[in-house]
Structure formats: structure tokens, C-alpha cells
Amino acid sequence: MKISNDIKYVGVNDHGIDLFEGQYTVENGMAYNSYMILDDKIAIFDTVDAHFGDEWLANVSETLGNRLPDYLIIQHMEPDHSANIKRFMETWPQTRIVASAKAFTMMKQFFGTDFPDNQLVAKEGDMLSLGKHELSFVTAPMVHWPEVIVTYDSYEKVLFSADAFGKFGALDVEEDWACEARRYYFGIVGKYGAQVQSLLKKAAALDIQTICPLHGPVLCENLGYYLDLYHTWSSYGVETEGIMIAYTSIYGNTQKAVEILADKLKENGCPKVAVNDLARCDMAEAVEDAFRYGKLVLATTTYNADIFPFMREFIATLAEHNFQNRTIGLIENGSWAVTAAKVMTKKLEGCKNISFAEPVVTIKSALNDESLAQIDALAKELCKDYQA
């Protein structure tokens, strides 16, 4: 793949992977992106996952032709991007490695050496000339590891963005960018919204025409769309007006309440209702929906003096990823000592700018006239912003 006359793609597609980072389902695989700039001097950006070392080194060798690389720029030390540093250096030992000081510390941890004779430490604002291509380095700590740098090529106005603007999915599969980029962002980067905001502010000072991430497609058209989404996501704003319902149900009574609520939300003018059964759905997609919509309903049972395990995991994941700026409705069920709403509220108390809608729907074993009336009242309360 050619990004431009001088910039070549030398990455790989992974269709053998089932779980990315051991937890995220990736039905359409993953791309581990790596790039090469061919100029008076040659720079290669990042390596790939260990399983694809042979393929990547062959790509690099073929693209180099009879030339030798001058620089290996390591923007991110996560193993899906750094695993082949040592193999690369064994093949082309004259190459200078460009990375942050923290990245070299991690190299020693991963490989037993920090390549002291080949180091070129990159700091904020440092420049590297390849000839026509003038590279500048921008630190991006905690997007989403502390050692991360991104690189701007002023000649072709390209931002090599590390994991920012990445997505799940191999490059030889056609799919909607936002869906898998959103799931990727909130699962992997979402906790670090403030740090992403800082990077976006730095990027706003650059004339960017192309974004080359370490996962997913190269972005070169309608960049405002991608930048706007990243701003919304990293500021914990509302991307889509609507309500997401997340529930667990043991014998079907809580599920029935959720189905009735979903219908009433639509009747009351809610533009979009997304329903997730936490015992059966992809948890990462449920987390994605919680951050996507402006309002959230949590429905679960009291269980072992706590709440049902899938709901407990879901709320813990939201809190871990800095869930905030949302209105939440609660539905609880129990046959004795009904405390699910109290427990859920407690688990969310560390989340910023959370408000709880009234009333709380309390089901004692099965729906009755009182709990049905509460569902009706909750639907009206949650939808009052949507009514003309």
C-alpha cells in the first residue's frame, strides 16, 4: 500500500486473532500498522505483533530494496507494536532507534537491552530531518501508555498518531469506521479523556491532511469528522441523543420490565433506544453504548446482598473508564431485602456529574400495578427533554 510517493505502508493484517488484548472480540481481525518514509534518509514507524515478525520484516526488506534504514521510530511500546524491535536491530544493526526516554526504559524490560549505542531520545518539539521530510515529535503521555509520542511530517502534513484514531478490524475488511473505532476508544483509551484532549489541542496547531494510526485505516478525507468524534468522546460528551438500557434478568421479570420501559420510551419521543442484555451481549459494545448516549438505565436484581455479577462488572468497567456527565435511571428487583438500586448508586458515586432520574422502579419478584406505574413515570421523566 502506498500512502504517497514517499510514504509506504509495511504493516500486516491479523485474521487469526480471536481476542485483542485478551478481552476484546475482533470478528474482522486486527491491523498492525507500520510505515516507511523514503527520503535522503529512511525512517520506519513502529513494528508489529510478534506473530507477524517474518511477514513484517519481509515487507520492510522489499520496500527498502537495496537501501538501509536510518531510523526506527518507536512511538508506542505495547507489544503489538514493539515486539519486533530486537529482530529488526539484528537485521539492520546500524539503525538509530528514536523513542521517548520512557520507551527506552520499557525496551530494557522487554528485551533485556535499551540499545544504548543506537539511542536517539525524542522529546517534545524535537526535530528530525530526513531530507524533504522534516519530522517533529509530540509527546502524548497516557494516550494510552506513558511513553507514547506521535510524529508530524510537515512536508506531507501527515500525523503518525500511534494508537490515537485507531480501530478494531483488519484493513482488508470493509466496515463502518465509527462503530469499531468507538468500541476501541472507550475500551482501551477511554479512561484518559483529559490526556486525549491535551493531544487534540496540540494537533489543532498543526496543518494535518492525513492521519496514519497504528490500527485501522489511514484517514485522509473529511478529517473534521474524525477529530470531532474524538473531541466528543474524550470530553465525555453525548454523541447520539437517546437512551441505553443495560439489564440482567434471572427468570424474566426484570427483562419484561425493560421491554415495557423501552416501548414507553419510544412512545414518549425518545429518538433512539439501545437495549443490552449484559449476560449475553459483548460487554465492550455495552460500554460503548453507555458512553455514546446521553442517558442510561440500569436494571438488575439483588444478588447475594449485592447485584447480579454481569451488572457489577459493567458498572465497575464504566467507573474505571471515567464514566461521567450522564443521567441514570434505575430498576431493581428482588424477592426479599431489595437493595439493588442502593448498591448501584453506591458503586457509581465516584463518577463525575451523574444525576439520577426519579422514580426508582422497584419490583418485588414480579411486576404489579405499582411497579408498572413507576415504569411509566420513569419513561416520562427520561423523555421530557425530547418532547417539543
Secondary structure, 3 states (H helix, E strand, C coil): CECCCCEEECCEEECCCCEECCCEECCCCEEECCEEEECCCEEEECCCCHHHHHHHHHHHHHHHCCCCCCEEECCCCCHHHHCCHHHHHHHCCCCEEEECHHHHHHHHHHHCCCCHHHEEECCCCCEEECCCCEEEEEECCCCCCCCCEEEEECCCCEEECCCCCCCCCCCCCCCCHHHHHHHHHHHHHHHHHHHHHHHHHHHHCCCCCEEECCCCCCECCCHHHHHHHHHHHHCCCCCEEEEEEEECCCCCHHHHHHHHHHHHHHHCCCCCEEEEECCCCCHHHHHHHHHHEEEEEEEEEEECCEECHHHHHHHHHHHHCCCCCEEEEEEEEECCCCCHHHHHHHHCCCCCCEEECCCCEEEECCCCHHHHHHHHHHHHHHHHHHCC
